[in-house]
Amino acid sequence: LLVHAALKSLTPAQRAVLVLTYEEGYALKEIARSLQMPMGTAASHLARGRLAVASFIQGTKEISAPLNKNRPELTVEDIEDAELVEEKGGDQ
């Protein structure tokens, strides 16, 4: 879901090159030919698109971090204890 939002923030050319690369598995040479652009231009769109997606995702994590700061850290023991309570049929 986050990746789809990040893709929507890209230019159409960046989005096309990224989708063709990562979702469709095309080589850069094939993408350049298909989109009728020089290979260097396709490579630039790929590099800039990658940076934009990474920046978008990092920005989203930084925004959501304050929301999670008051949330207690769960340990494996906490999760196992909760599963045992569920198996026994509730809080006891």
N, C-alpha and C positions, 0 to 999 in steps of 0.2 A: 504494500500500500504506500509506504514511504517512497519507494523507488518510483512508483507511478507518478506521485506528486512531483518528485524531482525531475522526472522526464518532461512533465508538462511545463516546467519552468525554463526549458531549453529552447533555443531557436529551432525552427523546423529542420534546418540542415543538420544541426548537432543531434537532434533526436533521431533523425533518419539514419545517420551514420552509426550511432550507438545501438539502435535497435537492430540494424542489419548485422552489426558486428556480434553483439552478445546474445540476441534472441534467435537470429537466423543463422549465425555462424559463417557469414561471408568473409572472405579475405578483403583487405583494404583495396587491393587492385580491382576486384570485382565490384566493390561498392562504388569506387570512383567511376568506373565504366558505366555502371547502372544509373548513377545520378548525374552523369555527364559533367564531371568536374575533374580537374587535375588531381593526381594522387596526393600531392602535397596539400591541397586544399582539404581533401577528405581526411588526411592525417591531422590537420589543424582542427577540423571540426571534432574529430574523435578526442584529441587531447583536451581541447577546451570544454567539450561536453563532459568528459570524465572529471575535470576539475570542478565544473559547475555542480555536478551531481554530488561529489564529495563535500563541497562547500555547503550545499543545501542540506544534506544529511547531518553534517556537523553542526550547522546552525540550529537545526531542529532539536538535536540532542542537547545543545546548550540552553535552549528555551525550556525544554522539559525537565532539565536537571533540577531547577529550584522546586518544581512540583514534587519531586521524589525525595528531597533532602530530609524531610521529616518522617519518611517511611522507614520503619525499622528493618534492619538487615535480617533476612531469614537464613538460618543455618540448616544443614542437612538434618540435624536432630529435631529441629522445629517441624520440618516437613514430615519426618518419620512419626513423630508424636501425633501430629494431626491425622495422619493416615490410621494410626492405631485407634484413635478416638472414633473415627468414622467406622472402622471395622467393628467396634464394640457397640455401636449404635447411638452415638451422641456424646455430649460432654458429661463426664462423671467426676 
